[in-house]
Amino acid sequence: MLGYLVPYVHLVKMAEDFGAPKTEAALLISYLAIGSSIGRLISGRLADCKQCNRFYVWQTGLLGISVSSTLVTLASSYKWLVVYAFAFGFFEGCYVTLNPLLIRDIVGVDKFAYGLGISFFTMSFTRSAGAPVAGWMYDSFHSYNAAFLFTGLVFMVANCIVFLVPLLMEKSKRSNLCEKREVRETDV
């Protein structure tokens, strides 16, 4: 995701721009990490629950990242940045934890290593580009609002695209079922 690393790279400077001392600004990354740890534990537990659809839990993580990154532009004090750091971390934890499970669900166990490798390969480019793009936006607008709005927008678009995955998986299952029927009919 293009905006994934933006909070990790730019949130401390954003807090300093709000007038927070460097030590308090640096603590935001700790709040983000605490939120992420809690999000990972909860989403991992939900992924094991038969009543929960882990795909929807993952999508909730994407949506939470999007909404929190958009709303942080309304922050008026350091305490709201703390709320954002924790919220972003929590939803990021949900997103990151379930990525490998969903890749396995989509490509199957036999192609899991390949699917995970392709996923990491493609993410490496977008993740590497996000923070510099956000820095360029800050230099251009002299505010982090555009960078965090951009992050929110990227995750919202990703979440919209992800709505297609269940439809494509269903189509693939139907296609595979038809192929199996054709093979059985030709064997008879």
N, C-alpha and C positions, 0 to 999 in steps of 0.2 A: 504494500500500500504506500502510495506516494507521500502521504502525510504522517505515516506511522511514527517516525523518529522526531517529528517537530517538537512535541512537548519535552522530550528528553534533552534536546539540544537548546531550545529557546526559552523554556519556561523560567529558568533561573534569571536570565537577562530581563524577561518581561516583569518579573517581581522586582528586580532592581530598578526598572523604569517606574514602578509604582512607588518607589522610595523605601523598599524593604532593605534592611541591612544584608550584607552578603551571606552571613551565616544563616539567617532566616530564609533567604532566597534559596540557598543550597538545600535546606531541609525539605523543600518541595519534592525533590527527587525521592527522598525517603518516604514521604506520604504517598507518592505515586507507587513506590515499591510495596508498601504495606497494602494499599488497595489492590494491587496486582496479585499479591499472595493470597488475599482473601478471595478475590475473584476466581483464581485458579482452583482453590479448594472447593468452593461452592459449585463452580461449573463442572469440575471433575466428578463431584458427588451426583450432581444432576444428570450427568452423562451416563452414570451407572443405573439410574432410576428408570425402570421400564415404562413408567407413566409419562416421562418427559421425552420430548423429541429433541435430541441434542443439536439438530440442525437449527431449530428455533432458538435454543439457548445461545448458539453461536451468532445467529442473526441479531439477537438482542444485544450481544456484545458489540457488534458493528454499529447498531443503532445508538447505543449508549455512548460510544466513542464519538460518533457524529454529532449527537445533540450536545454533549458536554463540551466538545471543542468549539461548537458554534456559540454556545452560551457564555463561554469564558470571555468572549469579547465584550460582554456586558459587565464584567467584574469591575468593581469600583474600589476594592481594597485587597490587602494581602489575604485576609481570611477567605475571600471568595476564590482566590488562587489555590488555597489549601483544599477547599471543597472540590475544585476542579481536578487537582492533582490526584486526590483520592478516588474520585469518580472515574476519571480517565483510566487510572491504574486498575480499578475494579473491572471495568468493561474490557480493558485490554487483556486482563488475565483470563476472562471468559473466552475471548477471541483466540488468544494464543494457545490455550490449553486444548481447545477442541479442533484446531486446524488438522493435526495428524489423524485424529479419529475420523473426521469427515472425509479426508483424502482416502483413507482406507475404505470407508463406506462407498465412496464414489467409484474408485478404480478396482476395488477388491484386494484381497490379501495377496494374491499372486503378483499383482503389479504395484503393490504398496511402495516398495523402495524406489521404483522408477517414478511413480506419481509424486512422492515426497521430494525427490531430487529435483524434478521439474518445477515443483512449487517453490522450493527454496531458490532455485536458479532465477526464476522470473521475479520473485520478490526482492532479490538482492539488488537489481537495477533500480526498481522504483523506491525502495527504502533508502538507497544511497543518494538518490536525487532529491528527496523531499526536504531535507534540512537546508541544503543550499538554495533551493527555490524559495523556502520560507525566509531565509536570510536576505535574498535579493528583494523579496517583497518588503521586508522591514526597511532595507536601505532606500527603497523607492517611496514608501509611504510614511516612513518614520513612526511606525506603529506596528505592533504585532497583530492587530485586528485582522488584517487581510490574510496573514499567514494562517491564523487559527480558523478563520472562516473557510479558507481553502482546504484545510485539513478536514473540517466538518463536511464540506461538500464532497471531497474525494471519498470519504467513508459512506456518505449517503448514496452516492452513485454506485459504489461497490455493493451496498446493501440492496439496491434496486436490481442490479445485475444478478445478484445471488438468488433472487426470487425465481429466476429461470432454471436454476439447477434442478429442483425437484421435477419440473416439467420435462427437462431433458433426460433425467434419469428414468422417468416413467416411460418416455418414448423409447429409450434404449432397451428397457426391459421388455416392452411390447415387441420391439424389433427382434430381440433375441428369442422371444417365445415363438414368433412366427417362423424364424429360421429353424428352430428345433422341430416344429411341427412339419415343416417342409422336408427335413431330413428324415423324420419318422415315416412320412408318407412315401418317400422314394425308396426306403428300405423294405417296404411291404410288397 
